[in-house]
Amino acid sequence: MARHMNPSSSTNKTIDAIDRKRERERRFMLRKARDNAAELAMALVQRLLDHHIIETNSDQAIRESMEKQLISMSDMEEFDMQFKIAPIRSLTQDPNLISLFITQYIIEDLIDHPNIQDVFGDDLDVYKAVDSILSKIRPK
């Protein structure tokens, strides 16, 4: 009797392999973000100031806030992270999950920080500035 090949089985294996790869990449980036939070926060705030994305009266307070976000992301549930980035998920092709999260944090939460005077630029401008720093922790 001839063996029947189920094409959906091979498709499922491919999808599962892609999912496993993305999950490994996600865990790696979250670990790197947590381990290098102070350096990344400093570079990130400096980039945001240089590109005139944020205006603040205390860059130290903003650095501490960014560092706290970078550290706390590794403890978040996947659902919470996906819920946070949902409004801007389609902002760019093959987005960096951490860059999306920090972009949404800047747009939605950091704007209410007492030391932030204003946030300038559209979502893509903010994402590009953030990703120019955080893309360094993304595996090749």
C-alpha positions as CSV (number, residue, x, y, z in Angstrom):
1,M,0.0,0.0,0.0
2,A,1.3,3.4,-0.9
3,R,2.1,5.9,1.8
4,H,0.1,9.1,1.7
5,M,2.1,12.3,2.4
6,N,0.2,15.0,4.2
7,P,1.5,18.3,2.9
8,S,0.1,20.2,5.8
9,S,2.4,18.2,8.1
10,S,5.5,19.7,6.4
11,T,4.0,23.1,6.5
12,N,3.3,22.7,10.3
13,K,7.0,21.6,10.8
14,T,8.2,24.7,9.0
15,I,5.9,27.0,10.9
16,D,7.0,25.4,14.2
17,A,10.7,25.8,13.2
18,I,10.1,29.5,12.5
19,D,8.2,30.0,15.8
20,R,11.1,28.3,17.7
21,K,13.6,30.5,16.0
22,R,11.7,33.7,16.8
23,E,11.2,32.6,20.4
24,R,15.0,31.9,20.8
25,E,15.7,35.3,19.3
26,R,13.2,37.0,21.6
27,R,14.7,35.3,24.7
28,F,18.2,36.2,23.6
29,M,17.3,39.9,23.0
30,L,15.4,40.2,26.3
31,R,18.4,38.7,28.2
32,K,20.8,41.1,26.4
33,A,18.5,44.1,27.1
34,R,18.3,43.2,30.8
35,D,22.1,42.5,31.1
36,N,23.1,45.7,29.3
37,A,20.2,47.9,30.5
38,A,22.3,50.8,31.8
39,E,24.4,51.2,28.7
40,L,21.5,50.7,26.4
41,A,19.4,53.3,28.3
42,M,22.2,55.8,28.2
43,A,22.7,55.4,24.5
44,L,19.0,55.3,23.8
45,V,18.2,58.6,25.7
46,Q,21.2,60.3,24.0
47,R,19.9,59.2,20.6
48,L,16.4,60.4,21.4
49,L,17.8,63.8,22.5
50,D,20.1,64.0,19.4
51,H,17.3,63.3,17.0
52,H,15.0,65.8,18.9
53,I,12.5,63.1,19.6
54,I,12.2,64.0,23.3
55,E,12.6,67.2,25.2
56,T,13.4,66.8,28.9
57,N,14.6,68.7,31.9
58,S,16.3,65.6,33.4
59,D,18.0,63.1,31.1
60,Q,19.1,61.2,34.2
61,A,15.5,60.5,35.2
62,I,14.6,59.4,31.7
63,R,17.6,57.1,31.6
64,E,16.5,55.5,34.8
65,S,13.0,55.1,33.5
66,M,14.3,53.5,30.3
67,E,16.7,51.2,32.2
68,K,13.7,50.1,34.4
69,Q,11.7,49.2,31.2
70,L,14.6,47.3,29.7
71,I,15.0,45.3,32.9
72,S,11.3,44.6,33.4
73,M,10.6,43.4,29.9
74,S,12.3,40.0,30.6
75,D,9.7,39.4,33.4
76,M,6.7,40.2,31.3
77,E,4.3,37.6,29.9
78,E,4.2,37.2,26.2
79,F,0.6,38.3,26.0
80,D,1.3,41.5,27.9
81,M,4.1,42.4,25.6
82,Q,2.1,41.6,22.5
83,F,-0.8,43.6,23.8
84,K,1.5,46.6,24.4
85,I,2.9,46.6,20.9
86,A,-0.3,45.8,19.1
87,P,-1.1,49.4,17.9
88,I,2.3,49.7,16.1
89,R,3.0,46.0,15.2
90,S,2.7,46.7,11.5
91,L,4.9,49.9,11.6
92,T,7.7,48.2,9.7
93,Q,8.6,44.9,8.1
94,D,10.4,42.4,10.3
95,P,10.3,44.7,13.4
96,N,12.5,44.3,16.4
97,L,10.2,43.3,19.3
98,I,12.1,45.2,21.9
99,S,12.3,48.3,19.7
100,L,8.6,48.2,19.2
101,F,8.0,47.8,22.9
102,I,10.2,50.8,23.8
103,T,8.7,52.9,21.0
104,Q,5.2,52.2,22.3
105,Y,6.5,53.0,25.8
106,I,7.8,56.4,24.7
107,I,4.7,57.2,22.8
108,E,2.1,56.0,25.3
109,D,3.7,56.2,28.8
110,L,6.9,58.2,28.8
111,I,5.1,61.3,27.4
112,D,3.3,61.4,30.8
113,H,6.6,61.3,32.8
114,P,7.1,64.5,34.9
115,N,10.5,65.2,33.4
116,I,9.4,64.9,29.8
117,Q,8.4,68.2,28.3
118,D,7.4,66.9,24.9
119,V,7.8,64.0,22.4
120,F,8.2,64.9,18.8
121,G,8.0,62.9,15.5
122,D,5.6,60.2,14.3
123,D,5.7,56.6,15.4
124,L,8.1,55.6,12.6
125,D,10.6,58.4,13.6
126,V,10.6,57.2,17.2
127,Y,10.9,53.6,16.1
128,K,13.9,54.3,13.8
129,A,15.7,56.2,16.6
130,V,15.1,53.5,19.1
131,D,16.0,50.7,16.7
132,S,19.2,52.3,15.7
133,I,20.4,51.5,19.3
134,L,18.5,48.3,20.1
135,S,19.3,46.6,16.8
136,K,22.7,46.0,18.2
137,I,21.3,43.3,20.6
138,R,19.4,41.5,17.8
139,P,21.2,38.3,16.7
140,K,22.3,38.2,13.1
